[in-house]
Amino acid sequence: MSAAVSLAYVAAMQEQGIPITYAYVSDAHDFHGVSGNAHLAYGPGQAGYEQQLHDYDAAFAAFFARLAADGIDRTNTLFIFTVDEGDHYSGGTPTPVDCDGVNVPCDWTNQVGELNANIDTLVQHQFPSLFASFLAPGAPNTFTVHGDSAPPFYLAKRGAGALG
């Protein structure tokens, strides 16, 4: 969800008197494109990342201006912003090494990304006894994982009810 779209939803809810609103703004470090595009992550100073940051700045400016026109501002509203996807930049050296991201774009090819794992396969190969208890056919227990940058695992006895 782009900043412009997500923040427009929040502004509309606030304007209608909904006192507590939440929104998710997609991370600026990824190229979001359209359905079917290949996934691409940006590093600091890359042209695409800088453009998305510029677009997000404009979206937040429009959001705060729209709310201010309705009398909603920091004098009567608490705005809280947190990070979810601060996990992609791994350090390293950009090309060119003297890039600044403003005048000279940076290239972080093959240095930015995510770590993904198939938990079922990982447990089966790394922890066979745990696999026997939780994932194997007829195992007495089960688990689910909430997909996020800090994922919680929910463990339960099979047939004991819904998981987290």
C-alpha positions in Angstrom: 0.0 0.0 0.0 1.6 3.3 -1.1 1.9 6.1 1.4 -0.5 8.3 -0.6 -3.3 5.6 -0.6 -2.9 4.4 2.9 -2.7 7.9 4.4 -5.8 9.0 2.4 -7.8 6.1 4.0 -6.6 7.3 7.5 -7.5 10.9 6.7 -11.0 9.9 5.6 -11.5 7.9 8.7 -10.3 10.7 10.9 -12.5 13.2 9.1 -15.5 10.9 9.8 -14.8 11.0 13.5 -13.1 7.6 14.0 -10.9 8.4 16.9 -8.3 5.6 16.6 -7.0 4.7 13.2 -4.2 2.4 12.0 -2.5 2.2 8.6 0.2 0.2 6.9 2.5 2.0 4.5 4.5 -0.3 2.3 8.2 0.0 2.9 10.2 2.4 0.7 13.1 0.1 0.3 11.3 -2.2 -2.2 10.2 -1.7 -5.7 6.5 -2.4 -5.5 5.6 -2.1 -9.2 2.5 -4.0 -10.4 1.4 -7.6 -10.1 3.8 -9.8 -12.0 6.9 -7.5 -11.6 10.0 -9.2 -10.2 10.7 -8.3 -6.6 13.6 -5.8 -6.2 15.0 -4.4 -3.0 16.8 -1.0 -2.9 19.7 0.0 -0.8 20.4 3.5 0.6 21.0 6.1 -2.1 19.7 4.0 -5.0 17.6 6.1 -7.4 14.4 4.1 -6.9 14.7 4.3 -3.2 15.3 8.0 -3.2 12.3 8.5 -5.6 10.0 6.5 -3.3 11.3 8.5 -0.2 10.4 11.7 -2.2 7.0 10.3 -3.0 6.4 9.4 0.6 7.5 12.8 1.8 4.9 14.4 -0.5 2.2 11.9 0.7 2.8 12.8 4.3 2.8 16.5 3.6 -0.5 16.2 1.8 -1.9 14.0 4.7 -1.0 16.5 7.3 -2.2 19.5 5.2 -5.5 17.7 4.6 -6.0 17.0 8.3 -5.0 20.5 9.3 -7.7 21.9 7.0 -10.2 19.9 9.1 -8.8 21.1 12.4 -6.9 17.8 13.1 -3.3 18.5 14.0 -0.7 17.8 16.7 -2.5 20.0 19.2 -5.4 17.6 19.4 -4.2 14.3 17.9 -1.4 11.9 18.8 0.4 10.5 15.7 2.6 7.5 16.2 4.8 6.0 13.5 6.7 2.8 13.9 8.9 0.6 11.7 8.2 -3.0 10.7 10.5 -3.6 7.8 13.8 -2.3 9.1 15.5 -5.6 8.3 16.8 -5.4 4.8 19.9 -3.3 4.6 22.9 -5.5 5.3 25.8 -3.0 5.0 28.5 -3.4 2.4 30.0 -1.1 -0.1 27.9 0.6 -2.8 28.9 1.3 -6.4 30.3 3.8 -6.9 31.9 4.1 -3.4 31.6 7.9 -3.4 27.8 7.9 -4.1 25.7 10.1 -2.0 22.2 9.1 -3.2 21.3 12.6 -4.1 23.8 13.7 -6.8 25.2 10.3 -7.5 22.9 7.3 -7.1 24.1 4.2 -5.3 23.9 0.7 -6.6 23.6 -2.1 -4.0 23.1 -5.0 -6.4 23.2 -8.4 -4.7 23.6 -6.7 -1.2 20.0 -6.1 -0.2 17.3 -8.7 0.4 15.4 -10.9 2.8 16.0 -14.2 4.6 13.1 -16.5 4.0 12.8 -20.1 5.3 10.3 -22.9 5.0 9.8 -23.7 8.7 8.4 -27.2 8.0 11.4 -28.3 6.0 13.9 -26.5 8.3 12.4 -28.3 11.4 12.3 -31.7 9.6 16.0 -31.5 8.6 17.5 -29.7 11.6 15.3 -31.0 14.4 13.9 -34.4 13.6 12.5 -35.1 17.0 10.6 -31.8 17.0 9.4 -32.7 13.5 8.1 -36.0 14.9 6.2 -34.2 17.6 4.7 -31.3 15.5 4.8 -31.9 11.8 4.9 -35.6 10.9 1.8 -37.4 9.9 0.0 -38.4 13.2 2.1 -36.0 15.3 0.3 -35.1 18.5 1.1 -31.3 18.3 0.9 -28.6 15.7 2.1 -25.1 15.2 1.5 -22.0 13.2 3.7 -19.0 12.4 2.6 -15.4 11.9 4.6 -14.1 8.9 6.4 -10.9 10.0 9.8 -9.5 10.7 9.6 -10.8 14.3 7.3 -13.8 13.8 5.6 -15.5 16.8 5.2 -19.2 16.8 2.0 -20.7 18.2 2.3 -24.3 19.6 -0.7 -26.5 20.4 -1.9 -30.0 20.9 -3.8 -31.3 17.9 -7.5 -31.0 18.3 -7.2 -28.6 21.2 -8.8 -25.7 19.4 -7.8 -22.8 17.1 -4.2 -21.5 17.1 -3.3 -17.8 17.6 
